[in-house]
Amino acid sequence: MTQFDVDNFIQSHDPTAAKKIIKGAISTFDNIAISFSGAEDVVLIDMAVKAKKTSTFFL
């Protein structure tokens, strides 16, 4: 894994654009995991699946 600059990532992404952030994270990292604690967070998984349909998700 390469060094990740959180501040640069935040500055280069619109914080209100969740889809862009998820796509950016998926393209930045080889392996990524999403966790959730409630029903409202399931939308993150749906967005990630749509962002990279070839991903394998382990539940």
N, C-alpha and C positions, 0 to 999 in steps of 0.2 A: 504494500500500500504506500502511496506517496503521501508526503506531508500535506495537510489540509489547512488552509487559511480561512478560518470561520469569518473573520471580519471582512475579508475580501468577498467571500461568498455572499454574505448578507448585503454588502454594498452593491453588488452586481446583480441582485435579484429584487424584484418588487415584492415586498413582504406581504402584500395582499393577494398575490397571484400564486396560490398554492400549487396549481398545476405546473407552473414554470419551475417552482422550487423543487417539486418532486422529480420532474424530468431532469433538472440540473443535478440533483443528488444521484439519480440513477446513472447518469452519464459520467459522473465524477468517480464513483466507487464501483469496484468489481463486484462486491457483495454488499447488500444493504438489507436491513431488517426494519420492519415497522411493527410497533406494538400498539395495543389499544386497551383502554380500560372500560369503555362503555359503548353503547350503541351509536352515539354520535361520532365516534372515531372510526367506525367502519368505512366511512366515506374515504378516508385516507388509503385504505387498502384498495378500494375500487379505483381510485385515481391512479394508484401505482400500477395496478394491473393494466389499466387502459394506456398508461404511459409507456409500458414495456410489456407487450403481450407475450413475448417469448420467455418471460421470467418464470421461474418455478418457485412457488410459494409453499412453505411448509407450515402447516397450522398445528 
